[in-house]
Every structure is written in C-alpha cells, then in structure tokens.
Amino acid sequence: MPRFISQAIEPQAGSFDPSAIGRGEPSLPSAFVWGTQTLVVASQLKSWRTTKVDRGDTYVDKHWFDFLTPDGATATVYFHRRALRGQARWWLHTIEP
C-alpha cells in the first residue's frame, strides 16, 4: 500500500531531459533530494497531467510521474506548474517500499 507523503522535494542539479523542456513540459529528473535521502529514478513507469479550471479557462495544473527506484520502491511525484514564486514545484506524493 502506498504511503502518503506530500512533501516538497528538490530535483538533483543537472538531471533533466532537455528535449522535454523544449516541448514546454517538465522532464522527470534522474534523482530527487528528499530530506536526507536521495530518490534515484531507475525507470519511469507512467506520466499524466491534471487540469484546473480558472475563470472558465482550463489549464494544465500538474504533471505526474510514477517511477521505480533501484531498490524496487515505487514513487509518485508531481510538478506543480502554477506554483507561486518561492513555492516548491516538485512534490513527493506517495511512496511504496
């Protein structure tokens, strides 16, 4: 059963796919710093987007990613597109050991 976390995480510097960024989408970094731990992305399982309606217009709100870590854990993270300046953009949603 996945454990709900809902904590901000930091992508490891220099770990992005420039082709995804060129399409205007966030790329899944190769690793994240979560507290004192490093979550390494061994393989991406899936990705999807959720939207939000604001004053009648629909916007992409979050980009979600499921991935496996080298030790076999499954994590779900999201990139919050509309985060305010100074707020975290990447969040660890759940992890399942």
Sequence and secondary structure as in RCSB ss.txt:
>XXXX:A:sequence
MPRFISQAIEPQAGSFDPSAIGRGEPSLPSAFVWGTQTLVVASQLKSWRTTKVDRGDTYVDKHWFDFLTPDGATA
TVYFHRRALRGQARWWLHTIEP
>XXXX:A:secstr
  EEEEEE EE TT   HHHHHTTS    SEEEETTEEEE SEEEEEEEEEEEETTEEEEEEEEEEEE TTS EE
EEEEETT  TTS SEEEEEEE 
